[in-house]
Amino acid sequence: MRRGHVIQELTEAGSDGRTGAVRQKHQFTLKNREQMSVEGVINVESFDDQEVLVETDQGMMHVRGDDLHIKELNLEGGTLLVTGFVRGIEYTGDGPRKKGKGRGLLGKMFK
């Protein structure tokens, strides 16, 4: 996968020392197949302009499309905003994530 798209805005709740960020349960909203907001995000495993692989508290979510961009990411609050043309959404894995499991690469980078 080609990487390198710049996340234009990264919001990290609690990065200034505040605690108590509330993580939302998983749900997503897709508007006109061009703007997608996701809640219950644990980590973004990988992304490029054709696929975003998101770990949610309900399993892995694969978003496929054209010209995809991550506009906002808040791992503490568990939210993600993706723009571009969405062609498909698929879930894989066993469902809800078990507590105590570590975050992936992006989760470690954006602590």
Buried (B, 14 or more C-beta within 10 A) or exposed (E): EEEEBEBEEEBBBBBEEEEEBEBBEBEBEBEEEEBBBBBBBBBBBEBBBBBBBBBBBBBBBBBBBEEBBBBBBBBBBBBBBBBBEBEEBEEEEEEEBEEEEEBBEBBEEBE
